[in-house]
Structure formats: structure tokens, C-alpha cells
């Protein structure tokens, strides 16, 4: 079955008579999964001794074991395993995985995830509407149900604060909604300060969604912004970092997506935010779980199934946690009649779980795509026919021939506005450090724990913008590291202890037209090539995962104190307290540019 995709299963409107006949016993099902315990996300119970009847890729009925007496159906023996609905991830960025939508499907299905809601603002920031539409075409061919939350904040702030490759206006966003049926919501409205302050452009974009009846997804830091944010029409967020703001959001009518990430990354906020339920007594009925961002390696290890089990470990009953991982995300987007449960008529997107709630098998539209934790030939064939992006997507790193990557050494006493990194790496501190005159930069580095950080505009839309700064506490002890995935405008960010290695890193990214690399003594010691928009590999997810393992080892060997995904956030000028873009150092939430050095 080479054309395995979301469209392999016909709309329910064309199948109701067939499904009714199967459910009533007048027609044979195609497949019966027998001898199962069924996890009901509707009643949040485990129902013993059941069998699931499937026809045309949809569930016809769930019956007591032994009800099926026919001979025509294929029968799969679950052997007492738990059959549950496939997981639904309500907020992810495919680009963070560094693979295409088609390639992403492999890892998702291995983890029991069958539907995702993707905000493709990364490729939108690089290629504008053309990038978003290319990813939509990619998603249509993927063996996974992928829906779009249309990027809402491209650029993340304004042309005065950063240079992006894209500019998604309210008119462009409205046109995407009108053209693409799978564009089901407005993506995370990251400029929460501007929204709260009534910015005209921000609210025009909100109106483009609300006028069409599309829900609005959010991104907000700070309890003081929640009321104005909710009043502006935002009805979900994944950025709750503690129980208090999580509680505020629920009471404001905002769906809560508890974000689980590997504990060593900035994304693992679930353990604190879930306390609005476990400690403050809030209901979980408007709470889902999500992954948000994963690289290829972490995607295979820490999928949405892992996040769901983290919710269990944090105090939720397994049936509640699985509902939060499936039905609740579906309900938020009005798709509970299609996915998220095992009711009649729903897509046969199912997982077989062991007693620790780890996926063993996955069925996508009734097709067995993962068996005994390995992809099947059906899925392997579908993954071998990945979408090819337009040629322009392979030429997005446009740099001047000569670029100075380090600032001039101050000759007088100055105060440096430095960026202090702290684990897990989302928020950054604004640290003012007095620099006495010195003979070289290494003296300052040794004395204050500093290194260089530089952002280079790579979209060819400026006169070669380059901004210099200093990182504090990053702990880089040698060479340089660089990435073309500097959120959200996706300019190139380079950190280093000397100009030579920083230049090698920059030109390595230019040669490959994007990537993440580590350099030591003039040599690239690890590199993940990202030739598609400087964001995506054209390889299978398992190949990229192996490359990521090497990169992470070299990243750690270089001494970097935060993971590379946290490093990629250093230019993200919507998160406190200080960031660096191609325009300079940006204070948040003041949204002001400050010089790197001021007279002491």
C-alpha cells in the first residue's frame, strides 16, 4: 500500500451505511483485534475482554470477546494487551525534529502518535507562504495525520528588532485558511506583549482567524499578561511553567497543553504545571499533553507516549493521562468525532500497549504500521517515497563574502550587557559586567566566564547585518558552535572563543546550506546537515538521530552548559530577559535594543 496517508481512509460521510452494516453484523469487518483490554478515553476505564471491529480504516464497533463468528476478517490476537486510541499531539514544530513531515511520521508512529497539529512557523520565517505551503504538501503525502496551526507571528517581533525571511501578514494568513482545509487554527501567538498592549498588526492577525471561526493558540510568559491574552481570543497555550500560571490560564478559559520534554532540555515544564490538578484540585478536562519541540534523537526516545507516562508519574491515573494524550487534544480542535477515542465511526488509529503503557503495535487507518516496536513493510514503503521540496528551499543561506564575527576589544573601562545562560535554557538573564582594559579577549573570558556570541542575517534581506555580544556562563571552553536554526527568524547564531573557529563554523553552514556544527582547532568535529530551508534534513529520522548523537557528544565535549536546542533559543526575542538578533541585543519585555558595551 504505497499511498498510505491521511487520505487513505474515506470520509465518514461516505461510509456510514457500511459501518452500520458491520456493527450490526450484516457485513463482515476487514479486521478484528481480539482478546484485548480496551482503554476508553470517554469513561476513563479499562474494559476487559473486548474485540475491536474495523472496516475501511474506521472502527465499526467494540464488542465483547467472542462476538465475532465470521471467517472473512483478518483476526489479530492482542493476547490481553491494552488497545487504546492513537495519541494526538496538539502542539509541535516538525522543523525542530530536523526532518521532513514524511520522515517525522516514522518516529511518531513508533511512539504511538497518529495525529499531530503542527505550527510551521520555522519554515515560514525562512520562506514565507511558500515554505508553509511546501510543508503542507509534504504533510499531505506523509503516513500520518498532520494538521496545520497557521504561523501567526512571522517575524516573532518586528523588522525593527530582527530580520526574518518571511512576513506573514493578516492577509496572507487569511488566504492560507481559505486555501487549505487542514489549516484548522491560528498557531501560537508569540508576541504576547504586543497582543496585551493592543498592537494593530497583532490583533489584525487574531481577527483573520476569529472571523473564520478558527481557534487561536498561544504562547505567554507572566501572569500579568494572562487576562489580556484571553480577552484577545487566545484559547490554548503550552507555555505554563508552574502551577500558578497554569491555574490562571485554566480559569481564564485557556486550554492547557502540558509540555513534556527530556529533563535535560528547556521543555520539561509538565511536572510543575500539572500541580494545578494534583495540588490545587483543578479538573483535567481542558488539559492535554504535548511535545512542542524534539530533535530527531529525542523524538525517538521521548515521544508523546513518554510525556503521557510522565503525567502518570506526576499523579494522573493511566486512563486520565491517556485521555489527555489523545481525546483532549482532539476535542480542543473539534475532532473528537474523528480521532482520540474508540467510538464507532472513528478512524482506526490504534495502539497496542504493554502493561507499562509503552506502545508495542500501531495501526494507522486500520493498517498495521508498527509491530513489536518495529516498522512494518507497509510503513517502510510509504517512507521511501518522501516529498521533494521546491528547489528554492535548498538555497536559503545567503551570506556576504566577508563577515567579522567578533567585536573590537574595548580600550577603556566599559559595562558589557551580557547574556547569562542558565539551565534549562529557556529564559536568559541580563547580566551587566564591568570590563577593565585588557590586552586580549581571553583575559576577559577567563576572568568573567565569557565567550563570543554573534548572529548573522542569512536571508539576504539586509545589508549584511551582524550583531556581536557576549555569553556568560555558557562554559564554552574551546572552538566554536553554530546553528542556522536560531529561533525564530532562523538567522545563523555562532558562539566561540576565537574568530578563526567561528569563521570555520559559519562557512560550514554556508557550504551545506544549513545545519548545526561543532568546530575545534579549525576542523568540524560534528555536523548535522540541514539543506532544506536551513532547517530540515532530507534523510530518514533514524539517520538524523545517529548524527544527532555525535553532535551531542561533541557539544558536551566543547563544554556548552545548555543543550543545543536551548542555544537555538538565544535569538528568540519574545522570552525574557535579554536576547540577541541580527539587529543587536534586545531586552524583553521592554522590546528595546541596547548596545553591547557602554562607558563605565
CORMODA-V970820 format. One record per backbone hydrogen bond with DSSP energy under -0.5 kcal/mol. CO is the residue of the C=O (numbers start at 1). NH is the residue of the N-H. If there is no record, write none. Layout:
# CORMODA-V970820
CO & NH
CO & NH
This chain:
# CORMODA-V970820
1 & 4
5 & 8
6 & 9
8 & 10
11 & 14
12 & 15
12 & 16
15 & 19
16 & 20
17 & 21
18 & 22
19 & 23
20 & 24
21 & 25
21 & 26
21 & 27
22 & 25
30 & 74
31 & 54
32 & 34
32 & 76
33 & 52
34 & 78
35 & 80
36 & 50
37 & 83
38 & 40
38 & 47
39 & 41
40 & 44
40 & 45
45 & 40
45 & 47
46 & 48
47 & 38
49 & 65
50 & 36
51 & 53
51 & 63
52 & 33
53 & 60
53 & 61
54 & 30
54 & 31
55 & 58
57 & 348
58 & 55
58 & 60
59 & 345
61 & 53
61 & 63
63 & 51
64 & 67
74 & 32
74 & 76
75 & 77
76 & 34
76 & 78
78 & 81
81 & 37
81 & 83
82 & 84
82 & 353
83 & 39
84 & 351
87 & 114
87 & 115
88 & 90
89 & 117
91 & 291
91 & 292
92 & 94
92 & 119
93 & 96
93 & 97
94 & 97
94 & 99
95 & 98
98 & 537
100 & 104
101 & 105
103 & 106
103 & 107
104 & 108
105 & 109
106 & 110
107 & 111
108 & 113
109 & 112
112 & 87
112 & 114
114 & 145
115 & 89
116 & 118
116 & 147
117 & 92
118 & 120
118 & 149
119 & 121
120 & 124
121 & 125
122 & 126
123 & 127
124 & 128
125 & 165
125 & 166
127 & 130
127 & 131
128 & 131
128 & 132
129 & 133
130 & 134
131 & 135
132 & 136
133 & 137
134 & 138
135 & 139
136 & 140
137 & 141
138 & 141
138 & 142
139 & 142
142 & 6
142 & 144
144 & 146
145 & 116
147 & 118
148 & 150
148 & 184
148 & 185
150 & 187
154 & 168
158 & 161
158 & 162
161 & 583
162 & 164
167 & 169
169 & 173
170 & 174
171 & 175
172 & 176
173 & 177
174 & 178
175 & 179
176 & 180
179 & 181
180 & 183
182 & 148
182 & 184
184 & 215
185 & 150
186 & 217
188 & 190
189 & 219
190 & 192
191 & 195
192 & 196
193 & 197
194 & 199
195 & 198
199 & 203
200 & 204
201 & 205
202 & 206
203 & 207
204 & 208
205 & 209
206 & 209
206 & 210
207 & 211
209 & 212
209 & 214
210 & 213
215 & 186
216 & 235
216 & 236
217 & 189
218 & 238
222 & 225
223 & 226
223 & 227
225 & 229
226 & 230
227 & 231
228 & 232
229 & 232
229 & 234
230 & 233
233 & 216
235 & 255
236 & 218
237 & 257
239 & 241
242 & 246
243 & 247
244 & 248
245 & 249
246 & 250
247 & 251
248 & 252
249 & 254
250 & 253
253 & 255
255 & 237
255 & 257
256 & 258
256 & 288
257 & 259
258 & 260
258 & 290
259 & 269
259 & 270
262 & 265
265 & 268
267 & 269
269 & 272
269 & 273
270 & 274
272 & 275
273 & 276
274 & 277
274 & 278
275 & 279
275 & 280
276 & 282
277 & 281
284 & 287
286 & 256
288 & 258
289 & 90
290 & 260
291 & 293
292 & 93
295 & 299
296 & 300
297 & 301
298 & 302
303 & 307
304 & 308
305 & 309
306 & 310
307 & 311
308 & 312
309 & 313
310 & 314
311 & 316
312 & 315
317 & 321
318 & 322
319 & 323
320 & 324
321 & 325
322 & 326
323 & 326
323 & 328
324 & 289
325 & 88
326 & 330
327 & 331
328 & 332
329 & 333
330 & 335
331 & 334
335 & 338
335 & 339
338 & 347
343 & 346
346 & 59
347 & 349
348 & 350
348 & 366
349 & 86
350 & 363
351 & 84
351 & 353
352 & 360
352 & 361
353 & 82
354 & 357
358 & 354
360 & 373
361 & 352
362 & 369
362 & 370
363 & 350
363 & 365
364 & 367
367 & 364
367 & 369
369 & 376
370 & 362
371 & 374
374 & 371
376 & 380
377 & 381
378 & 382
379 & 383
380 & 384
382 & 385
387 & 389
390 & 393
391 & 394
392 & 395
393 & 533
396 & 398
397 & 399
398 & 460
401 & 403
403 & 405
410 & 438
413 & 600
414 & 416
414 & 435
415 & 598
416 & 418
416 & 433
418 & 420
418 & 431
419 & 421
419 & 472
420 & 429
422 & 425
428 & 578
429 & 420
429 & 431
430 & 432
431 & 418
431 & 433
433 & 416
433 & 435
434 & 436
435 & 414
440 & 443
440 & 444
441 & 445
442 & 446
443 & 447
444 & 448
445 & 449
445 & 450
449 & 473
451 & 471
452 & 496
453 & 469
454 & 494
455 & 467
456 & 492
458 & 398
465 & 457
467 & 455
469 & 453
470 & 419
471 & 451
472 & 421
474 & 561
479 & 497
480 & 519
481 & 495
482 & 517
483 & 493
485 & 487
486 & 490
486 & 491
491 & 486
492 & 456
493 & 483
494 & 454
495 & 481
496 & 452
498 & 502
499 & 503
500 & 504
501 & 505
502 & 506
503 & 507
504 & 508
505 & 509
506 & 510
507 & 511
508 & 512
509 & 513
509 & 514
510 & 513
514 & 530
515 & 484
516 & 528
517 & 482
518 & 525
518 & 526
519 & 480
520 & 523
523 & 520
523 & 525
526 & 518
527 & 529
528 & 516
531 & 533
532 & 535
532 & 536
536 & 532
540 & 544
541 & 545
542 & 546
543 & 547
544 & 548
545 & 549
546 & 550
547 & 551
548 & 552
549 & 553
550 & 554
551 & 555
552 & 556
553 & 557
554 & 558
555 & 560
556 & 559
558 & 477
558 & 478
563 & 566
563 & 567
564 & 568
565 & 569
566 & 569
567 & 570
568 & 487
568 & 571
569 & 572
570 & 580
571 & 573
572 & 574
572 & 575
576 & 428
577 & 588
579 & 586
581 & 584
584 & 581
585 & 594
586 & 579
587 & 591
587 & 592
588 & 577
592 & 587
594 & 585
596 & 417
598 & 415
